[in-house]
Amino acid sequence: MPKNKYMTTDVFGVSNELIASYVERVEVDDEFKRALLLKKHIIVFGPSK
């Protein structure tokens, strides 16, 4: 099976497009979407890019 080859910029960094290393986490995405509907402040904690 051939392996996909990616540029570093396709895997790491900040982008408006999905990057190749993106992992969908449905539970997290759904919770975030629900929080957006509350029209209150949302704090996202994690390492900065």
C-alpha positions in Angstrom: 0.0 0.0 0.0 1.6 3.3 -1.0 2.0 5.9 1.7 0.9 9.5 1.3 3.6 12.1 1.2 2.8 15.5 2.7 4.6 18.7 3.0 5.4 19.9 6.5 2.9 22.7 6.1 0.2 20.2 5.2 0.6 18.5 8.6 1.7 21.2 11.1 0.6 24.8 11.6 -2.4 27.0 11.7 -4.7 27.1 8.7 -8.3 27.9 7.7 -8.3 24.6 5.8 -8.2 21.1 7.5 -4.6 20.0 7.9 -3.6 16.4 7.1 -3.0 15.5 10.8 -6.6 16.7 11.9 -8.4 14.1 14.0 -12.2 14.5 14.1 -13.5 14.2 17.7 -17.2 14.3 17.3 -18.0 14.6 21.0 -15.7 17.6 21.4 -16.9 19.3 18.2 -20.6 18.8 19.1 -20.0 20.2 22.6 -18.3 23.2 21.1 -21.2 23.8 18.7 -23.7 23.6 21.6 -21.7 26.1 23.6 -21.7 28.5 20.6 -25.5 28.5 20.6 -25.5 29.7 24.2 -24.2 33.1 23.1 -21.9 33.4 26.0 -18.1 33.6 26.3 -16.2 30.4 25.5 -12.7 29.8 26.8 -10.6 27.4 24.9 -7.6 26.1 26.8 -4.6 24.5 25.2 -1.2 25.1 23.8 -0.9 28.1 21.5 0.2 27.6 17.9 
